[in-house]
Amino acid sequence: MSEQAGSSAPRHHKPKPFAPVDFEPFAGGADPARVSEAAHLAAHALISHGRKSDDPAVTKRLIKLADKEGLEAIAEMWAESPPRSLPGALWRLYALRAATQQNPDRMAAFFQAGKDTAQVSHVVAGVAEPPGADEVRHMADAILSGAFDGDFDVALERSAAFCRVVALGQARFADDSEHSNENRSSKLTKNSHQLVKTAEDLEAAAAAWRRGELD
């Protein structure tokens, strides 16, 4: 899918402006329904309100939430959301960003190994050039700070393509380790399968966004 193809994606309603204090009542032993409500509020605010707002004060508050103190607390709420929901998709972007930050060399090695496999053109159909780890991280930074102004569905699909390429790389490393290190091979295979599932969830979220059904 091209970047232009997502330009007509429907946008959701504007949520009300918010600040970090809005989430304090949901901490520790809170009603799950209220936690879910807060997770959706934060997700919609970052994706919809943050990109449309003409109010510098609102934008400033949203970006402030993306620093270490704010985003981690919100991500904890997103983690409990259904995989194919807006907060669920943002949680997967957050986790993907964290993985590329924590293990940049290993992720780069998996990505390169995946790109070198014959199957790569099939698993990332529609994406001319799968994004590398640095691009995925920068794209996630923009989305999670409320500063992203591109096509959200395209960003989700490109992130999914990255997951699929890395999963191929992990599978290749697993095959190479099968006889010399069975435990490592088994772990890499499991991680590869999990990344494919993440890719499927991100792709489904992108499709739902285009239909105006991602909530």
N, C-alpha and C positions, 0 to 999 in steps of 0.2 A: 504494500500500500504506500502511495506517495504521501509526502508531507501535505500536499495541497488537498488530498482527498478528505482530510479531516476538518477542513475549514468551515463546513456547514454544520458541525456538530451542535446540537441543541444545548443551551445553557440552562442551569437550574436557577431557582429563585434565590434572591439575595437573603442570606441570614442576617440577623442583627449584629452590629459590631460587638466585639468582646475583648476582654483583657484576661491575663492569667488568673486574676482573682475569681473569675467566673467558674473555674474548675476546682476550687478548693473544697466545695461541699461534696465533691464526688470522690475524694481521696479516702482510702482505708475503710473497708467494710460498708461501702455504700450500696444503695439499691442498684442492682444490675441494670434495671430499666433506665435509671437516671444516668448511669455510666454510659450506656449505649447512646442516650440522647446527647450527652456531652461530646462523645466521640464523633457523632454525626455533625454536630454543630461546628466543631473544630475543623473537620474535613471540608465541609461546605464553605466555611469562612476562608480557608486557605485557597481553595480552588476557584470558588466563584466570586466571593466578595473581594478577596485580595487582589485579583486581577482586574476587577472592574472599578474599584473604588477610586473616586477623585479626591477623597479626603486624605491628606497626608498623614493625619493623626492616626487614622485607621490602619493605613499601610505600615506606619511605624510600629504599631502594636503587634501586627501580624508578623513582621520581620523579627521583632524582639522574641516572639514565641519560638522562633527557629534556632535560637542559640541553645547551648547545652542545657541550661536550667529549664527552659520551657518545653522544648520538643520532646525530650525523653519522657516527661510526665504524660504528654498527650499520646505519644506512641504506645505507652502502656495501655491506654484505653482502646486504641485502635487494634491492639493485638487480640482482643476478645471479639472483634467484629467478624461477621461472615466473610469468607475469602473474596466473594464476588460482590462486594459492596464498596462504596467510596472509601470509608475508613479502612476496610480490609485491603483495598488496593494500595492505599497510602502506607499501611503497615508494611506491605511487601516491598515497596520502594524504600522505606526507611531501613528495613533489614538488609536489602541489597546494597544500599549505600554504606551501611555499617561494615558489611563484609568486604567491600572493596577498600574501605579505609583501613581496616584491621590487617588485611592480608593482601596488600597490593601486588606483590611479586608473584605470589601463588595464584591469585586470580588472573593475572596477566599471562602466566604460563598455561593455565587451563584454557583461557580464551584463545591463545595462539594455537594450542594443540587442537582445539575444536575447529578453528578456522581452516586447519590443514586437512580435515577429514572430507571424504567424498560426499557425506550426507548433508553438509552444512547448507548447500543451496536449497535443499528441500525443507529443512526445519525452519528456515527463516524466509520462506517464500513471501514476496511482497516488500521486503526490506532490502534495498539495493546494497547497502553496506552496514552490517551489524555494528552498533556502537561499541567502542572499547570501554575498559573500566573507567578511565578518566572522564569520558563523555557521559557515561551513565551516572557517575558520582556528581558531576556538575549539573546534569539535568535534574537529578533528585534533589540537590541543594536548592535549585530554583523553585521546584514544585513545593518542597516542604517549608520554604520560607515565605510562600505566598507571592513570590516575585516572578513566577512563570507566566509568560504571555503567549505561549505557543499553543498548538493543538494537543489537548490533553490525551485524546485517544491515540494519537501518533506516538506520544511519549511513552504511553503504556505498552504499545506494541513494540517499540524499539527496545524497551527494557526487557520485554519478553524474549525478543530475539537474542539479546545478550545472555539471558538465562539459558536458552537452548544451546548456544554456542559453548558456553562454559560447561554445561552438562555433557556435551559431546567430548570436550576435553577431559573431563573427569572420568568418563567411561573409557577413554583411551589410556589414561594413566592407570586405571583399574586393571585393564587387560595386561598392561606391561608389568604390573606388580603381582599378578595372580599367583605366580609360582614362587616368587622371592619373598613376598610379604602378604600372606592371605588376609590378615586383619585389615591392613591398609586398603587392599583391593575391595574388600567387603564394604568398608566405610565409604570409599569413593563411589562405589556403585549405588549405595543408599543415598548419598548426597546428590548424585546425578539424577536419580528418580525424583527426589524432592524438588530439585530445580526445574525439572520438566513440569511438575505439577504447578509450581509457582508461575511458570510461563503460561500454562493453560489458564490459570486464574486471571492473570494480567490481560491476556487476550480476550477472555470473556468479559472482563470489566471494560475494555476498550469498546467492544461491540455494544455493550449495554449503554455506555456513555453516548455513542452515536445515536442510539434509539431514544435517548432521553430517559433511560430507566435505571441509571446507576445512582443508588441512594445509600 
